[in-house]
Each structure stands twice: as C-alpha cells, then as structure tokens.
Amino acid sequence: MQKPHVKLFIPGPTEVAPEVFEAMSAPMIGHRQKVYSDLHKKIKDKLKTVLYAPNHMMFLSASSATGLMEGFLRNCTAKRNLSCICGAFSLRWHEIAIGNGKEADTLNFDWGKPYDNKEIDKALATGKYDTITTVYNETSTGVKNDLEELSQIMKKYPNVIWGVDAVSGMMGAKIETEKLGIDFLVASVQKCFALPPGLAIAAISKRAMERAKTIPVRGFYFDFLDYEKYDVKDQTPATPAVSLLNGLNFQLDRIIAEGLDNRFKRHHDMAERVRDWAEKYFELYPARSASSETVTCIKNTRGFNISDMNKKLAERYIHISNGYGDLKEKTFRIAHMGELTMKDINEVLSIMEEIWGLNKSEKASCCGSCGGH
C-alpha cells in the first residue's frame, strides 16, 4: 500500500498538481519535429506574457537555473562583474564567476538584510564593471530585494548588463522584466511554477545578446548565440526536457487562467499570514518590509530543535525547511508558493503550534486581564 504523500512547505521542490503530472505523461515527440516547435513557441509566447517581457528572448534549458546563470556570466562579462551578496544564493553568482575565470568583485551586505542600493550605485560609478549579478528573492534568508529602486540606479549605467536570480520569486511575485530594464532574469520551474525539477527559464534582453556577440569564448552548452540560432526555429540547441515542457505549457495555462494579479495576491496573503504567526511566537529573520512573498525565514528564538520538529511533522505528512547553511537550527523556513493555498498554510501552522505547545505556553503566560481570550 502506498504511503500518504508528504506535503512540502519548503522553498523547492514544491507541490505538483496531479493534472500537471498527467500533462507530462503525454506521448513522446521528436524535438526536431514541427509538433515540438509548435509547443516551444506556445511556451515562449506565454512566458513573455507572464514575465512582462514582450521583446526579450526566452531560453528553455534542460538544467537547473545555475546552468543558465553560468551562461550569463560566460556570455556577458567581458571586463568585470559586480557580485552583490546578501545570502547563500547571491554568493553563488560570485562562485560561478570565479569558477569560470571571470574577474569579479563582491559587494557584501549582512545576511538577513536587503541590498543598500546606494552602495551598489557607488560601486557602479567607478566604471570598473560591465555586468552585475543580483538576487531578487534570497531563498536562504527570506529577504526580498527592491528591484524597482535598483532599476532606477541601473538606468544610469546602460553599459552594465544586469542579471537577476529570481529562482524562488518568479511566478510568486510580479516582476515587470522589461519595464525594470532587467537584461537576464532566471528561474527554475520546481519552485513557484510548481513543476518537478529539471528545467530552467531565462528572459534575455537584446542588450545582453549584443554583448554576447563581443565575447570570443562563451562556452558550449550555454552559448547564447547558439540558443539564438535555434530560437528562430522554436527549438533548443541540445535535447530539451520534453515532458517537463508539456507540463510547463499546461501550467502556464493554469497560471494565466488564475489571473496574474490573483496569483500574486494569493502568495502575498499567505506570506502575510506566516509573517503574522512568526511575529506572534518568534521573530522574523529579515525586517518585515524586506520579507519574501514566497518563503518566510523565522528566527528560532525559542531554541526548538527544528530537525526533531520535521520528524514529528513527517508523522503528519508535512515537511518544512530548516535554516540554510550556518543558519541551520538558528532559523527555520516556511515556504508559501506554487500550488499552496491559505488552507494549507493554516494547517501547517496549526500543527506546528500543537507539536510545540505554542498555544499552551501563550495561555500560561497570560495575566488574565483579557478575560481568557
């Protein structure tokens, strides 16, 4: 007998709807056939709508987002990259740059705090950089950076190509790619898109593609000019993840049918519910004003054993996320993205209250002046 499914409240992989799995089970097709090109074009057109990027190219890669991030640095950094770091995944941008032999400097901000965009402005004003790498939603700390404010700064530096890791934010919050002037926006589908892992998406500006033409060594698998050559045929240079693309095509229809504003509001409302809960019983790791719409990072102020909590949650077929890296046990994270609803969030919070006895401890500390309420 099959065990009940363990519902995921982690920042990826996330819950996948049964009907999405069903769409992925469609018969296989050849990736050089017209039927594949038709599928590819449908997906590109829908992505241009949901990413507010009608004039960007859309790359679909059978990889994680890390692969396309490497592609960005190999294809767009001719001189030097500015790596803006406020957590583990923005740090990954820098590690990729160094790993590919690119010149790069770090601009470090405290974990749990968003970028100080004035400092980014100062760094870019030196004229040392021709690319900049940033993160929209820092998954490790639950921090959301202000892309709108940063976009105003970036408009002062038209020769600096701007890369944004939106891995845990894309399709959970509104990102007006073209209006903001983002040159490279990347995500994986196993987070807010609510698909299985194995597929990455990137929106690429014309500026970024022009820069790629000046780079003599762009690598092989993620050569943007090679992608462009196949894009005109609505194909990919290497074999695509056809089953995942069938799922993505179907899921994009569901996302559009839900309504983008409705979808973003659902994520926001779930985030607000978790933030309220966190402030009631613990503390938020980032400031509330800089907290993510898709994953909430909470300070473990009560010193609970998060690993033990997950063992107890597993008995109730639920799983949350411990803190990332050095933040393990010091924080824990509750994701609210993709297919999850307010009902799901209320359920997991109620069960955690029960396991940790949070309602009991609150009642025990009550002075009685509220009449027991």
ROKOL-231193 format. One record per residue: residue in one letter; x negated, y negated, z of N, C-alpha, C in turn. Coordinates in steps of 0.2 Angstrom, whole numbers, plus 5000, padded with zeros to 4 digits. Layout:
<atoms>
AXYZXYZXYZ
...
</atoms>
This chain:
<atoms>
M499650065000500050005000499649945000
Q499749894996499349834995499449785001
K498949765004498949715009499249655007
P499649615012499849545010499349505008
H499449455004499049405002498849355007
V498149345008497949295012497949225009
K498349175011498449115008497849065010
L497549035005496948995005497148925006
F496848895012496848825013496148805013
I495748825008495048805008494948765001
P494448725001494348674995494048714989
G494348774987494148814982493848874983
P494048934980494648934976495248924979
T495748904976496448894979496948944976
E497548934979498048974977498248974970
V498349024967498549034959499249064959
A499749024955500449044955500449114951
P500949154952501049214949501149204941
E501549154939501649144932501049124929
V500549094932499949074929499549134927
F499449184932499149244931499549284925
E500149274924500549304919500349274912
A500249204912500049174906499349194904
M498949214909498249234907498149304905
S498749334905498749404903498949414896
A498949364892499149364885498649404881
P498849434876498349474872497749434870
M497149464869496549434867496549404860
I496249354859496249324852495449314850
G495349304844494649284842494549214843
H493949194846493849124847493649084841
R493549114835493449084829494049084824
Q494649114827495249114823495649044824
K496049034819496448974819496848974826
V497149034828497549034834497149004840
Y496549014840496148994846496048914845
S495948894839495848824838496448784840
D497048814838497648784840497748774847
L497548824851497548824858497148774861
H496548774858496048724861496248654860
K496548634854496748574853497348554857
K497848594859498348584863498048564870
I497548604872497248584879496948524879
K496548504874496248444874496648384874
D497248384870497748334870498048324877
K498248374880498548374887498048344892
L497348364891496848334896496748264895
K496848244889496748164888497348134891
T497948164891498448134895498348124902
V498248184905498248184912497548154915
L497048144911496448114914496448044911
Y496948014908497047944906496447924902
A496247974897495647964893495747974886
P496147934882496347954875495747954871
N495247914872494647914867494047944870
H494147984875493548024877493548094874
M492948124873492948194871493148234877
M493348294876493548344881493148404880
F492648424884492248484884492548534889
L492548594886492848654890492248704890
S492048724896491448764897491548824901
A491348884898491448944902490848944908
S490948904913490448894918490748864924
S490348854929490648804934490448734932
A490748684936490548614935489848604935
T489448634939488748624940488448634933
G488648674929488348684922488348614918
L489048594918489148534914488748474917
M488648474924488348414927487548424925
E487348484925486648484922486648464915
G487148474911487148454904487148374904
F487548344908487548274908486848244909
L486448264914485848234915485348254910
R485348314907484948334901485048294895
N485748274894485948234888485948164888
C485948134894486048064895485448024899
T485048064903484548024906483848024902
A483747964899483147954896482547924900
K482747884905482247844909482247874916
R482747854920482847874927483547874929
N483647924934484347924937484347904944
L484947864945485047844952485547894955
S485347934960485747984963486047964970
C486647944970487047914976487347974980
I487047974986487148034990487548024997
C488048054998488448045004488648115007
G488348165004488548235007488248285002
A488448355003488048405000488148404993
F488748394990488848394983488548334979
S488548284982488248224979487448234979
L487248264984486548284984486348334978
R486848384977486748424971486548394965
W486848334963486748294957485948284957
H485648264963484948254963484548314962
E484748364965484348434964484348454957
I484948444954484948464947484448414943
A484448354944483948304940483248324941
I483048344947482348364949482248424946
G482748474946482648544943482548544936
N482748484933482748484925482148434923
G481748414928481148374926481348304925
K481948284927482048214926481848164932
E481648104930481448054935482048034939
A482048034945482648014949482547994956
D482947944958482847914965483547924969
T483447934975484047944979484247874983
L484947864983485147814987485647844992
N485347854998485747895003486147855008
F486747885009487247855014487447905019
D487547885025487747935030488347975028
W488248045030488748095029489348075033
G489948075030490548055033490747985032
K490347945028490447885026490447875018
P490847835016490847825008490247775006
Y490147775000489647734997489747654999
D489247625000489247555001489047524994
N489547504990489447494983489047434982
K488947384987488447334986487747354986
E487647414989486947444989486847474982
I487347504979487247534973487147474968
D487447414968487347354964486647334964
K486347334971485647304971485247354968
A485347424968484847474965484947464958
L485547454955485547454948485247384945
A485347334949485047274947484247274946
T483947324948483247324947483047344940
G483547374936483447394929483047454928
K482947494934482547554933482947614930
Y483647604930484047664929484447664923
D484447724919484947724913485447774914
T485447804920486047844922486147844930
I486747854932486947854939487447914940
T487247954945487748004947488047994954
T488748004954489147984960489648044961
V489948044967490448094968491048054970
Y491648074967492248044969492548074976
N492548134976492848164982492248214985
E491948194990491448234993491748294997
T491748354994492048414997491748425004
S491148415005490848445011491048395017
T491248335016491348295022492048265022
G492448275016493148255016493148175014
V492648145012492548075010492848065003
K493248015002493447984995493047924994
N492747914989492347854987492847814982
D492747744983493147694979492947684972
L493247724967493047724961493247654957
E493747624960493947564957493447504958
E493247504965492747454966492147464963
L491947524963491247544959491347524952
S491847534949491947524942491847454940
Q491947404945491847334944491147324943
I490747354948490047354948489747384941
M489947444939489647474933489747434927
K490247394927490447354921489847294920
K489447284925488947234924488347274921
Y488347334921487747374918487947414912
P488047394907488347434901487847484898
N487147474900486647524898486547584903
V486947584908486847634913487447684912
I487347744910487847794909488047824916
W488747824917489047834924489347904924
G489047954928489348014929489648024936
V490248054936490648064942490848134943
D490648164948490848234950491548224953
A492048244950492748244953493048314954
V492548364956492748434956493348444961
S493348414966493848434971494448374971
G494348334966494848274966495348274960
M495048294954495348294948496048334948
M496548304947497248334947497548334954
G497148304959497448294965497548224967
A497248184963497248114964497248074957
K497448024956497447984950496747954948
I496547974943495847944940495947924933
E495947854933496147824926495447814923
T495247874920494547884917494347824913
E494647814908494447764903494547694905
K495047674909495147604912494547594917
L494347644921493747634925493047634922
G493047654916492447654912491947714914
I492247764916491847824918491647854911
D490947874911490647904905490747974905
F490648004911490648084912491048094918
L491648134917492048154923492148224922
V491948264928491848334928492248364933
A492548424932492848464937492848534935
S492948584940493048654939493848664940
V494048714937494848724937495048764944
Q494648784948494848834954495048784960
K495048724959495248684964495948654963
C496048584961496648554961497048584955
F496748604950497048634944497448704946
A497148734951497448794954497448854949
L496848864946496748924942496148964945
P496049024943495449064945494749024943
P494249044946493549014944493349034937
G492848994935492549014928492648974923
L492948914924493048864918492948794921
A492548754917492448684919492648634913
I492848574915493148524911492748464912
A492548434906492248364907492548314901
A492648254903492848204899492248164897
I492048154891491448124889491548054885
S491248004887491347944883490947934877
K491147894872490747884866490047854868
R490047814873489347784875488947844877
A489147894881488747954883488547994877
M488947994872488748034866488248004862
E488347934862487747894858487147904862
R487147904868486447914872486247984871
A486648034870486348104869485948104862
K486148064858485848064851485148034851
T484948004857484247974858483848024862
I484148074864483748124869483448184865
P482848184864482548244860482648314862
V482648324869482648384872483348384876
R483848414874484448414878484648484881
G484248534880484348604882484748634877
F485048694878485348734873486048744875
Y486248774880486948794882487348734882
F487148684885487548624886487248564882
D487048574876486848524871487548484869
F487648424871488248384870488348374862
L487748374858487848364851488148424848
D487948484851488148544848488948554850
Y489148534856489848534858490248484853
E489948434851490248384847490348414840
K489848454837489948484831490448534831
Y490548574836491148624836491748594838
D491748534842492348504844492848484838
V492548464832492948444827493348494824
K493048554825493448614823493848644829
D493948614834494348634840494048704843
Q493448704843493048764846492548744850
T492248794853491648784858491048814855
P490448794856489848824853489748894855
A489848914862489748984864490449014865
T490549074867491149104868491549074874
P492149054873492549024878492849074882
A493149054888493449094893494249094891
V494349134886495049134883495649144887
S495549194892496149204897496249144901
L495649114904495749054908496048994904
L495848994898496148934894496848944893
N497149004892497849024891498148994898
G497849014904498148994910498148914911
L497548884908497548814909498048774904
N498148804898498648774894499348774897
F499548834900500148844904500148794910
Q499648794914499648754920499748684918
L499348654913499448584911500148574909
D500548614906501248604905501648594912
R501448644917501748634923501648574927
I500948544926500748484929501148424926
I501248424919501548374916502248374918
A502548434918503248444920503448414927
E502948424932503048404938503048324938
G502648294934502548224934501948204937
L501448164934500848154937500948114943
D501348064943501448024950501748064955
N502148114953502448154958501948204961
R501548224957500948274959500448234964
F500248174962499848144966500148124973
K500748104973501148094979501148154983
R501348214980501348274984500648284988
H500148274984499448284988499348234993
H499548164992499448114997499848125003
D500548155002500948165008500648225012
M500448275009500048325013499448305016
A499048265013498448235016498648195022
E499148155022499448115027499648155033
R499948205032500248255037499648285041
V499148305037498548335040498148285044
R498048225041497748175045498048155051
D498748145051499148135057498948185063
W498948255061498848305065498148305068
A497648295064496948285066496848235071
E497148175070497148125075497448135081
K497948175081498348195087497948235091
Y497648285088497248335093496548335092
F496248305087495548305086495348235084
E494848225079494648165076494448185069
L494648135065494448135058493648125057
Y493348165053492648155052492448095048
P492848075043492748015040493247965042
A493147905041493747855043494347875039
R494947855042495547875038495547845031
S495347775031495347745025494947775019
A494447815021494047845016494147915016
S494647945018494848015018495148035012
S494948095010495148135004495848145004
E496148144997496848164996496948234996
T496348274995496448344994496148394999
V495648365003495348405009495248365015
T495448385020495348345027494848375031
C494248335032493748365037493848335044
I493848385049494048365055493548385060
K493348335065492848345070493148395075
N492648445077492848495081492748465088
T493148415090493048385097493148425103
R493548485102493748525107493248585108
G492748585103492248645104492548715103
F493048715099493348785097492848825093
N492848885093492548925088492948935082
I492648905077493048905070493048975067
S492449005067492449075064492949125068
D492949115074493449155078494249135076
M494349075075494949055073495149085066
N494649085061494849115055494949195055
K494649225060494849295061495549305064
K495749255068496449265071496949245065
L496749195061497149165056497249225050
A496649265049496749315045497249365046
E497349375053497949425055498649395053
R498649325052499249295050499249285042
Y498749305039498649305032498549235029
I498049195033497949125032497149115032
H496849075029496149055029496048985028
I495648955033495448885032494748885031
S494448825031493648825029493348795035
N492748825037492348795042491948735039
G491548705043491148645041490648675036
Y490448625032489948645027489248635029
G488748685028488048675030487948655037
D487648605038487448585045488048565049
L488648555046489248535049489648595051
K489448655050489748715052489848715060
E490448735062490748735069490748665072
K490448615069490448545071491148515068
T491348535062491948515059492248575056
F492848565054493248615050493648575045
R493848615040494148585034494848615032
I495348575031495948605029496148575022
A496148615017496248595010497048585009
H497248535005497948525003497948504996
M497848554992497848544985498148594980
G498248584974498448634969499148654970
E499348714972499948744972500348724979
L499948704984500148704991500648644991
T501148654996501748614997501748595005
M502148545006502248525013502448585018
K502848625015503048685019502448725021
D501948735016501348775018500948735023
I500848675022500448635027500748635034
N501448635035501748635041501648705044
E501648755040501548825043500848835046
V500348815042499648825044499548785050
L499748725051499648685057499948715063
S500548735062500948765067500648825070
I500348865066500048925068499348915071
M499048865069498348845072498548815079
E499048775080499248745086499448805091
E499748855089499948915093499348955095
I498848965090498249005092497848965097
W497748905096497348865100497748835107
G498348845107498748825113498748745113
L498748715107498748645107499348615110
N499948635109500548605112500548615119
K500348675122500248685129499848635132
S499248625129498748585133499048515133
E499348495127499648425127500148415133
K500648465133501148465139500848465146
A500248505146499948505153499648435155
S499448395150499148335151499648275152
C500248295151500748245151500948215158
C500948145159501048115165501848125167
G502248145163502948145164503348085163
S503048035162503447965161503847965155
C503648015150504048015144504648055144
G504848085150505448125151505348195148
G504748215147504548285145504548285137
H504648235134504648235126503948215124
</atoms>
